[in-house]
Amino acid sequence: MHAEIYTDGIDEVTIGGSIVRVDLFSLSPTERDANNAPKKVFRQRLIFSAESFANSVEVMQTALQGLVDAGVVQRNQPRAPGAAPQAAVRVERAPSVSDSSRSQNVSTNFR
């Protein structure tokens, strides 16, 4: 059996030379910040060569497009120059759609 890791997201990406480090976090079930939101807790670090990171981003972009095509996430509008950075997508609950109405080019992972 292979170990599986759950993550709530990526907290930081650090690039040093030809090495890329990606820090994964989970939201704490007990610790809260000043706004009473769950605190981010470091869970695991992924370490890639620059080439393997670039390949991984391409795979994730393909998966993201599958999620967009399936209606699971919706892309945000491009931000104005000089505006603060924001997430590239937002997750929304998609209405139930039967498998027959979805594109047959979408992976079964997104049905």
C-alpha positions in Angstrom: 0.0 0.0 0.0 1.2 3.5 -0.9 1.0 6.3 1.6 -1.4 9.1 0.6 -1.1 12.7 1.7 -4.0 15.1 2.0 -3.2 18.8 1.6 -5.3 21.9 1.8 -2.9 23.6 -0.6 0.5 24.9 -1.4 1.9 27.5 1.1 5.2 28.4 -0.6 7.3 27.6 -3.6 11.0 28.2 -3.2 13.4 28.1 -6.1 17.1 27.7 -5.5 19.3 27.1 -8.5 17.9 24.2 -10.4 15.9 22.9 -7.4 12.2 23.8 -6.7 10.7 23.2 -3.2 6.9 23.1 -2.8 5.6 23.3 0.8 2.2 21.7 1.4 -0.1 22.7 4.2 -3.2 21.6 6.0 -5.6 23.8 8.0 -5.3 23.2 11.7 -8.4 21.7 13.4 -7.5 23.4 16.7 -5.3 26.5 16.1 -6.9 29.8 15.0 -5.4 33.1 13.8 -6.4 36.6 14.9 -9.4 36.5 12.5 -10.5 33.1 14.0 -9.6 31.3 10.7 -7.8 28.0 10.9 -4.0 28.4 10.9 -1.9 26.8 8.1 0.2 24.0 9.4 3.2 22.7 7.3 2.7 19.1 6.3 5.2 18.0 3.7 7.7 19.3 1.2 8.0 18.2 -2.4 11.4 18.7 -4.0 11.7 18.8 -7.8 14.4 19.4 -10.3 13.5 22.5 -12.4 12.7 20.2 -15.4 10.5 17.9 -13.4 8.7 20.8 -11.8 8.0 22.3 -15.2 6.6 18.9 -16.4 4.5 18.6 -13.2 3.0 22.1 -13.8 2.0 21.0 -17.4 0.3 17.9 -16.0 -1.5 20.1 -13.4 -2.6 22.6 -16.0 -4.1 19.7 -18.0 -5.9 18.4 -14.9 -7.1 22.0 -14.1 -8.5 22.3 -17.7 -10.4 19.0 -17.1 -11.9 20.5 -13.9 -12.9 23.6 -15.7 -14.4 21.6 -18.6 -16.3 19.5 -16.1 -17.7 22.6 -14.3 -16.0 21.9 -11.0 -14.0 25.1 -11.0 -14.3 28.4 -12.7 -11.4 30.6 -13.8 -11.2 34.1 -12.4 -11.1 37.1 -14.7 -7.6 38.4 -15.4 -6.6 41.1 -12.8 -5.7 44.7 -13.7 -2.0 45.6 -13.9 -0.7 46.5 -10.5 -3.5 44.7 -8.6 -2.7 42.4 -5.8 -2.1 38.7 -6.8 -5.0 36.3 -6.3 -5.7 32.6 -6.9 -6.1 31.6 -10.6 -9.3 29.7 -10.0 -12.1 29.4 -7.5 -13.8 26.2 -6.6 -17.6 26.3 -6.8 -20.1 23.6 -6.3 -21.2 22.6 -9.7 -24.8 21.6 -10.3 -25.2 17.9 -10.9 -24.7 17.1 -14.6 -25.3 13.6 -16.0 -22.2 11.9 -17.4 -23.9 11.8 -20.8 -24.0 15.6 -21.2 -20.2 16.0 -20.6 -17.6 15.9 -23.2 -16.3 12.5 -23.9 -12.7 13.9 -23.9 -12.8 14.6 -20.2 -10.9 12.1 -18.1 -13.1 9.7 -16.0 -11.3 11.3 -13.0 -13.4 14.4 -13.6 -16.8 12.8 -14.0 
